[in-house]
Amino acid sequence: MRVKSFKITSTSEAQTKELARRLGERLQAGDVLTLEGDLGAGKTTFTKGLGEGLGVKRTISSPTFTIVKEYEGRIPLYHIDVYRLEDSEEDIGFEEYFDGEGVTVVEWAQFIQDFLPKRRLDLTIIYLDERARFIEGKTEDPHLEKICEELFL
């Protein structure tokens, strides 16, 4: 299968959250997204918008110290931060989330590359300046590709 790439430049935090919110509205149970970007690039901001689109009412924060945070919404949101697992070979049951009833977002996914499902959307957020971010999405999944075609205009 071929990997399709989608690119957009966001010029504000509100625009980044809106893109993510619209994405969240279109996602379904079992969808997996990875989020890459330097500290402060906007991964948590993006996830907050995604949560809004999924109908999450609780405040979303980075799961840095807990590894996984679960949020109830239209469908559950599983927010996983694997930064602290960089040198770990431990399998903490990621497949249960990937194959679960919700949408899974994985920050720092390069540290668990071997556990990631093939059917996913890989998002990279690049800090351009105080407000602007370059966002690139890559997927080879037809369902996620269709969503990206609608959003990354």
Secondary structure, DSSP 4 states (H G I P E B T S, - for coil): -PPEEEEEEE-SHHHHHHHHHHHHHH--TT-EEEEE--TTSSHHHHHHHHHHHTT--SPP---TTTSEEEE-SSS-EEEEE-GGGTT------HHHHHTSSSEEEEETGGGGGGGS-SS-EEEEEEE-SSS-EEEEEEE--HHHHHHHHHH--
